[in-house]
Amino acid sequence: MASCTRTVWKVFAGCQRQLLRGPAFTGVSPTAQRNLPVRTFAAVKAQKKSQKEDKEKDVKKEKRVINDSDRQKPYGFTGWAPVDDVYIPRFYPRTSYGAAESVDMLKNFQRLDFTPLKQPVFIDLRLNMKLEKKKKVDAFVSTVHLPHPFKTEMNKVLVFTADPNQAQFALERGAVFAGGEELIQPILDDQISADFYVTVPDMLQKLVPLKNKLRKKFPKSKRGSVGINILKMLELFKTGHEYMVESDCFVRTQIAMLDMTKEQILANLESVLVDVCSHRPADMGPFIERAIIASQTSEALWFRSEDLLQKPTEKQEG
C-alpha cells in the first residue's frame, strides 16, 4: 500500500513539472518558428540618374517677360495713371519724370513749402553690377570734375615726388604739401593730412607703409591719382567731386545746390551719370537700373537717366 502511494506521488510531481514547463507559462506560441532565417542578400543599389536628367533639372525656367506696350493697363495694376489726385499709390506704377522736369519740380517744391533756397541736391542710383557665372562688377571709387562746383573751399591735395623741382611746381599750383619719403612719418603721426593724395609712379613702392593709414585715399592708377602729369592731377582733385559705390550697387552723392540754375544742375547731373557709366563693362547692357533725385527737404523723384546719357552719342553721330 505504501509503495502504491509513493508511485502515485511521483507520477503527480512529474505531471506538475511538465505543466510548469509548457507553452502556456512561457508565453511562446507552440506554432511559432524558433529559428528565423538569416538574410543572405544585399540591399538593391539605387540606380544612377543619367546626366541628361540632371541637366534638365538644373536648367531653371526663364522668367516670363510681359510686354505692356499695347495693354490698356499695366500688368498687376489698376491703370497707367490715376484720373484724379486721390488714389492709392500701390495700385499704379511709379511715375518717372524727365531730368529737366524733375529739376523744375524740386524748385517748385521749395517755393511751395517755404524751405531754404540754399540746400543740397542729391541723387540715388542703383547699378546693375551682375556679371555672368555669379560674378559682380567690383565696387569703385571715382572723382569727377563738375562743370559747376558747389563747394566753397578747394580740396587739400598732397603730392608725392622725389624731384625738388616738381615739388616746388606742385606747391606753386596749389598743393598743400609736396615732397618725398620725408612726408611718410608725419602722415603716420597725424601731423599732416589732406583730402587727396597723388604721386608720381616712381614713388608708389616707397608709399607701402601708408596703405593701412590712408586706406581708400591711397594713390591708385585706376582713380587717376598716379601719373606723371602733376598739373592735371592737381586740377582734377582740387575741385573734383568724389563718389563711391555703397552697399554693392548704390551710388548716393550730392551733385549741386538748389539755388543754382536749372542748366547748371543738369550739367552737373550729366557729368556724374556719364562718369558712372564709364565704369560699365563693354559687354553689358544698361548700367543704371534706377535713378532718383531729391533735395534736402523735398520728396524723392524717379527720373529717366537715359535722357541725359543719349546726348553724347547724338553729338558724335552729328
C-alpha positions in Angstrom: 0.0 0.0 0.0 2.8 2.4 0.9 4.6 1.6 -2.3 1.5 2.4 -4.4 1.1 5.7 -2.6 4.8 6.7 -3.4 4.3 5.8 -7.0 1.2 8.0 -7.3 3.0 11.0 -5.8 5.9 10.5 -8.2 3.5 10.5 -11.2 1.7 13.6 -9.9 5.0 15.5 -9.3 6.2 14.7 -12.9 2.9 15.9 -14.4 3.2 19.2 -12.4 6.7 19.8 -13.6 5.6 19.1 -17.2 2.7 21.6 -16.9 5.0 24.3 -15.5 7.4 23.9 -18.4 4.6 24.1 -21.0 4.0 26.8 -23.6 1.1 28.2 -21.6 3.6 29.6 -19.0 6.5 30.5 -21.3 4.3 32.9 -23.4 5.6 31.4 -26.7 3.2 30.1 -29.2 3.7 26.4 -30.0 3.4 27.1 -33.7 6.0 30.0 -33.7 9.1 29.4 -35.7 12.0 29.5 -33.3 15.0 29.7 -35.7 14.5 32.7 -38.0 16.1 32.6 -41.5 19.3 34.6 -42.0 19.2 37.4 -44.6 21.9 36.4 -47.2 21.4 39.2 -49.9 22.4 42.9 -50.0 20.2 45.9 -50.5 19.5 46.9 -54.0 21.7 49.8 -55.0 19.9 53.0 -56.3 20.4 53.4 -60.0 22.4 56.4 -61.1 20.4 59.1 -62.9 21.5 59.8 -66.3 23.4 63.1 -67.0 20.6 64.3 -69.2 18.0 64.1 -66.4 20.4 66.0 -64.1 20.9 68.8 -66.7 17.2 69.1 -67.3 16.6 69.7 -63.6 19.4 72.1 -63.3 18.1 74.3 -66.1 16.0 77.0 -64.5 12.8 78.2 -66.1 13.2 81.5 -67.8 11.3 84.4 -66.4 8.3 85.3 -68.3 8.7 88.8 -69.9 5.4 90.7 -70.1 5.1 93.3 -72.7 2.8 96.1 -71.5 3.2 98.4 -74.5 -0.1 97.6 -76.2 -2.1 96.9 -73.0 -4.9 99.1 -71.7 -3.4 98.9 -68.2 0.0 97.5 -66.9 0.2 94.0 -65.6 -0.8 93.8 -61.9 -2.0 97.4 -61.7 -5.3 99.3 -61.9 -4.2 101.6 -64.7 -1.3 103.5 -66.2 -2.1 106.8 -64.4 -4.8 107.9 -61.8 -7.7 110.0 -63.1 -7.6 112.4 -60.2 -5.5 113.5 -57.2 -7.0 111.0 -54.8 -5.7 107.4 -55.4 -3.8 104.6 -53.7 -0.2 104.6 -54.9 0.4 100.9 -54.8 -2.3 100.3 -57.5 -0.5 102.4 -60.1 3.1 102.2 -61.5 5.5 104.8 -60.1 5.7 107.9 -62.2 9.1 108.6 -63.9 9.9 112.1 -64.9 12.4 113.6 -67.3 15.6 115.0 -65.9 14.7 118.6 -66.7 11.1 118.2 -65.4 12.3 116.7 -62.1 14.6 119.7 -61.5 11.7 122.1 -62.2 9.6 120.2 -59.7 12.3 120.4 -57.0 12.4 124.2 -57.4 8.6 124.3 -57.2 8.6 122.2 -54.0 10.9 124.7 -52.4 8.7 127.7 -53.2 5.5 125.9 -52.1 7.0 124.5 -48.8 8.8 127.8 -47.9 12.0 125.8 -47.3 15.5 127.4 -47.6 16.7 128.0 -51.1 20.3 127.0 -50.3 20.0 123.3 -49.8 21.9 120.4 -51.4 20.5 118.3 -54.3 21.2 114.5 -54.1 20.9 111.6 -56.5 20.5 107.9 -55.6 21.5 105.4 -58.4 21.0 101.7 -58.4 23.5 100.0 -60.7 23.4 96.6 -62.4 26.6 95.1 -61.1 25.8 91.4 -62.0 28.0 89.6 -64.5 27.9 86.0 -65.8 28.7 83.0 -63.6 27.6 84.7 -60.4 30.3 87.4 -60.7 29.9 91.1 -60.0 31.5 94.3 -61.0 33.9 95.4 -58.4 32.8 98.4 -56.3 34.6 101.5 -57.4 35.6 105.0 -56.2 35.8 107.8 -58.7 36.4 111.5 -58.9 34.6 113.6 -61.4 35.3 117.3 -62.4 31.9 119.0 -62.2 31.4 121.9 -64.6 29.8 124.0 -61.9 31.4 123.1 -58.5 29.2 123.7 -55.5 31.9 123.6 -52.8 33.1 126.9 -51.5 36.5 125.6 -50.4 39.0 123.7 -52.6 40.1 120.2 -51.6 43.5 119.8 -50.0 45.9 117.8 -52.2 49.3 116.3 -51.2 51.8 115.4 -53.9 54.5 112.8 -53.5 57.6 113.3 -55.7 61.3 112.9 -55.1 62.2 115.7 -57.6 62.6 119.1 -55.7 61.6 121.0 -58.9 58.4 119.0 -59.3 57.6 119.6 -55.6 58.1 123.3 -56.0 56.0 123.3 -59.1 53.2 121.5 -57.2 53.3 124.0 -54.3 53.0 126.9 -56.7 50.0 125.3 -58.4 48.0 124.8 -55.2 49.2 121.7 -53.4 49.2 122.0 -49.6 52.2 119.6 -49.3 54.7 118.3 -51.7 57.8 116.1 -51.1 59.2 112.6 -51.0 59.8 110.0 -48.3 60.1 112.7 -45.6 56.3 113.1 -45.6 55.6 109.5 -44.7 56.3 109.7 -41.0 54.4 113.0 -40.4 51.4 111.4 -42.1 51.6 108.3 -39.8 51.8 110.6 -36.8 48.8 112.6 -37.9 50.8 115.8 -38.1 49.8 116.5 -41.7 46.7 115.3 -43.7 44.9 116.0 -46.9 41.7 115.2 -48.8 43.5 113.6 -51.7 47.0 112.1 -52.1 48.6 111.9 -55.6 52.0 110.6 -56.6 54.4 110.0 -59.5 54.9 106.3 -60.4 58.5 106.2 -59.1 57.3 106.9 -55.5 54.5 104.3 -55.4 56.6 101.5 -54.0 58.0 103.7 -51.2 54.5 104.6 -50.0 53.6 101.0 -49.0 53.8 101.8 -45.2 50.9 104.3 -45.8 48.4 101.7 -47.1 46.8 100.9 -43.8 46.8 104.6 -42.8 45.3 106.1 -46.0 43.1 103.1 -47.0 40.7 104.3 -49.7 42.7 107.5 -50.1 45.9 105.6 -51.0 47.0 106.6 -54.6 45.8 104.3 -57.3 46.2 104.5 -61.1 42.5 103.5 -61.6 41.4 106.6 -59.7 43.8 108.8 -61.6 45.9 109.7 -58.6 49.1 108.1 -60.0 50.7 109.8 -63.0 53.4 112.0 -64.4 51.2 115.0 -65.2 51.1 116.7 -61.8 49.3 119.7 -63.1 46.4 117.6 -64.5 46.0 115.7 -61.2 46.0 118.9 -59.2 43.3 120.4 -61.4 41.2 117.3 -61.0 41.5 116.8 -57.3 41.5 120.4 -56.1 37.9 121.0 -57.5 36.9 117.3 -58.1 33.9 115.6 -56.6 34.4 112.1 -55.2 31.7 109.4 -55.0 31.8 105.7 -54.4 29.6 102.6 -54.8 27.9 101.7 -51.4 26.2 98.5 -50.4 27.4 96.7 -53.5 25.3 98.6 -56.1 24.2 102.1 -54.9 25.7 105.5 -55.6 24.4 108.2 -53.3 26.0 111.6 -53.7 25.4 115.3 -53.8 25.5 116.9 -57.3 24.5 120.6 -56.8 22.8 123.2 -54.7 19.2 124.1 -55.3 19.9 127.8 -55.7 21.9 127.0 -58.8 20.3 127.5 -62.2 18.5 124.6 -63.9 21.1 124.4 -66.6 23.9 124.2 -64.0 22.2 121.4 -62.1 21.6 119.4 -65.3 25.2 119.9 -66.4 26.5 118.5 -63.1 24.0 115.7 -63.2 25.0 114.7 -66.7 28.7 114.7 -65.8 28.1 112.4 -62.8 26.0 110.0 -64.9 28.5 109.8 -67.8 31.3 109.2 -65.3 29.3 106.4 -63.6 28.6 104.7 -66.9 32.2 104.9 -67.9 32.8 102.0 -65.4 30.3 99.8 -67.1 31.9 96.6 -68.8 31.8 96.8 -72.6 29.5 93.7 -73.0 26.8 94.8 -70.5 23.5 96.4 -71.2 22.1 99.4 -69.3 24.2 100.1 -66.2 21.8 102.4 -64.3 18.7 100.4 -63.3 17.0 103.2 -61.2 17.7 106.9 -60.7 16.2 109.2 -58.0 16.8 112.9 -57.4 15.8 114.9 -54.3 16.7 118.0 -52.4 17.2 118.0 -48.6 13.6 118.9 -47.8 11.6 117.5 -50.9 10.2 114.2 -51.8 12.2 111.8 -54.0 11.5 111.9 -57.7 12.3 109.0 -60.1 13.8 110.3 -63.3 14.9 108.9 -66.6 18.7 108.8 -66.7 18.8 107.8 -70.4 17.5 111.3 -71.3 21.0 112.7 -70.4 23.1 109.8 -71.5 21.8 109.8 -75.1 23.2 113.3 -75.7 26.8 112.4 -76.3 26.0 109.7 -78.9 23.8 112.1 -80.8 26.5 114.7 -80.9 29.0 112.1 -82.2 26.6 111.0 -85.0 26.0 114.6 -86.0 
